Amino acid sequence: MNNKKALKIVNILLFVDFLIVFITALFNEVLKPMGLYKQLHALPGFLMVILALTHVYLNKEWIKNNMF
């Protein structure tokens, strides 16, 4: 799989994951008593870090060309 195709997939996953984290943060008072907050917020938060690092890695050439 080439970088462009992988980056498109990572970008979509990163966007969806961001929405999950954002929405669960808004509804944390509802989710905490039900015991769902950790599964629906913290775990996608860790996934977001991994996806963000992958996103930066796939864009390393662009970063190198535009920043240095």
Backbone as a ProteinNet text record, in pm:
[ID]
protein_1_A
[PRIMARY]
MNNKKALKIVNILLFVDFLIVFITALFNEVLKPMGLYKQLHALPGFLMVILALTHVYLNKEWIKNNMF
[TERTIARY]
85.3	0	90.3	60.3	143.7	105.1	190.8	171.4	42.1	6.4	-115.2	-240.3	-247.9	-364	-368	-253.2	-246.8	-283.2	-237.8	-267.2	-416.2	-481.7	-626.4	-700.4	-659.7	-723.5	-699.1	-573.4	-539.8	-615.1	-626.7	-698.6	-846.1	-908.4	-1049.3	-1063.6	-976.1	-981.7	-954.4	-860.2	-827.2	-945.9	-1014.1	-1130.7	-1243.7	-1272.8	-1379.1	-1342.6	-1217.9	-1172.4	-1180.3	-1144.2	-1155.7	-1300.7	-1392.8	-1534.5	-1581.1	-1536.9	-1574	-1522.1	-1395.7	-1337.2	-1406.8	-1435.1	-1499.7	-1641.3	-1718.5	-1856.8	-1862.3	-1774.2	-1774.8	-1728.5	-1643.7	-1603.3	-1721.6	-1804.1	-1922.5	-2023.3	-2034.4	-2133.2	-2071.4	-1958.6	-1889.8	-1972.7	-2053.8	-2135.8	-2243.7	-2286.5	-2386.4	-2319.8	-2200.5	-2134.2	-2064.3	-2017	-1945.1	-2031.6	-2153.4	-2234.6	-2267	-2271.6	-2304	-2180.3	-2063.2	-1940.2	-1887	-1934.1	-1892.2	-1785	-1757.8	-1667.9	-1528.1	-1472.9	-1336.4	-1326.4	-1423.8	-1419.4	-1443.2	-1531	-1569	-1488	-1402.7	-1324.3	-1173.8	-1133.3	-990.2	-926.7	-990.3	-932.2	-922.3	-1027.4	-1011.6	-909.5	-889.9	-787.5	-648.3	-621.6	-493.3	-479.1	-586.9	-584.7	-557	-609.9	-586.4	-437.9	-369.7	-225.7	-151.6	-186.4	-121.5	-150	-274	-309.5	-241.4	-229.1	-162.3	-14.3	49.5	190.7	207.4	115.5	117.9	97.7	7.6	-18.3	108.7	177.6	302.7	407.4	417.6	514.5	488.2	362	328.7	349.5	349.4	371.2	513.3	606.8	742.6	810.4	785.5	845.6	791.5	660.8	600.2	654.3	664.3	716.8	860.8	939.8	1080.7	1093.9	1014.3	1022.1	973.4	875.4	815.4	869.9	929.8	977.8	1129.2	1201.7	1348.7	1408.6
-116.8	0	123.6	217.8	337.6	435.9	535.8	631.8	710.5	750.9	831.6	753.9	629.5	547.6	521.4	491	467.9	594.5	709.4	835.7	867.2	837.4	859.1	774.8	651.5	562.5	611.4	648	696.7	825.5	915.1	1040.8	1017.3	924.6	893.1	832.7	737.7	676.6	779	869.1	972.7	1066.6	1102.5	1189.2	1121.6	997.9	924.5	907.7	874.6	857.5	989.1	1099.3	1230.3	1260.2	1230.1	1253	1171.9	1047.7	962.9	1023	1063	1120.8	1251.5	1335.2	1463.7	1445.9	1358.7	1337	1273.5	1178.3	1117.5	1216.8	1311	1414.6	1505.1	1532.9	1615.6	1547.2	1416.5	1340.2	1259.3	1306.6	1228.2	1209.6	1306.6	1292.8	1185.9	1163.1	1059.2	922.2	916.8	788.4	733.7	821.7	774.6	686.3	727.5	639.4	504.3	501	376.2	288.1	339.3	261.9	251	335.7	329.1	431.3	523.4	633.9	584.7	493.5	446.7	377.2	293.2	221.2	313.3	411.7	496.2	625.1	654	777.2	749.6	679.7	659.6	570.3	461.7	370.9	435.7	503.6	576.4	689.8	744.7	847.1	791.1	672	607.2	574.6	530.1	501.8	629.7	742.7	869.1	905.2	879.4	906.3	821	695.3	604.8	649.6	685.4	731.5	863.6	953.4	1081.6	1060.4	971.6	942	877.4	790.8	729.9	836.1	930.1	1039.6	1123.1	1154.9	1231.6	1150.7	1022.2	937.5	932.3	918.7	912.3	1046.5	1154.9	1288.6	1338.3	1250	1293.4	1364.5	1323.3	1390.5	1532	1549.1	1681.6	1771.9	1717.3	1794.5	1835.3	1740.9	1770.3	1876.6	1868.8	1965.1	2104.4	2113	2241.5	2305.2	2228.5	2283.6	2302.7	2225	2231.2	2275.7
0	0	0	-87.3	-92.8	17.8	36.9	146	133.8	12.7	-4.3	36.9	-3.1	30.7	181.4	239.8	383.8	460.2	411.2	477.4	472.5	361.2	352.1	454.7	469.5	566.7	708.8	738.1	871.6	902.2	804.4	826.6	860.1	790.3	817.4	956.9	990.1	1122.4	1232.4	1207.4	1305.1	1325.9	1220.2	1230.7	1308.8	1277.1	1346.6	1493.9	1520.5	1657.9	1734.3	1669.7	1732.9	1769.6	1678.9	1708.1	1828.6	1837.5	1950.9	2080.8	2081.9	2203.1	2239.1	2141	2164.9	2220	2158.3	2200.8	2339.3	2365.9	2499.5	2605.6	2569.5	2664.3	2697.5	2598.1	2622.1	2713.7	2701.5	2778	2891.5	2946.3	3048.7	3175.4	3212	3332.6	3316.3	3195	3168.6	3162.6	3105.4	3083.3	3207.5	3295.5	3414.6	3504.7	3539	3624.9	3560.7	3431	3361.8	3345.6	3379.3	3367.8	3226.6	3138	2997.7	2961.4	3052.1	3017.4	2980.7	3058.7	3033	2896.9	2866.5	2739.1	2620.6	2637.3	2523.9	2513.6	2610.4	2602.8	2613.6	2715.9	2738.5	2631.7	2599.6	2499.9	2361.6	2313.1	2186.9	2196.3	2317	2335.1	2309.8	2360.6	2333.6	2185.3	2123.7	1980.7	1901.2	1948.2	1879.2	1879.1	1989.2	1996.2	1893.8	1885.4	1789.5	1646.4	1618.1	1483.9	1450.4	1547.8	1523.8	1494	1566.9	1539.4	1401.9	1365	1231.7	1125.1	1149.6	1057.2	1035.7	1143.4	1132.2	1057	1087.2	1018.3	867.2	829.2	687.5	617.5	693.8	637.3	657.3	691.4	723.8	607.2	485.1	369.2	354.4	370.3	360.7	471	591.2	704	676.8	629.4	600.5	493	388	278.3	315	403.5	435.7	562.3	647.6	774.2	778.3	700.3	710.8	579.2
[MASK]
++++++++++++++++++++++++++++++++++++++++++++++++++++++++++++++++++++

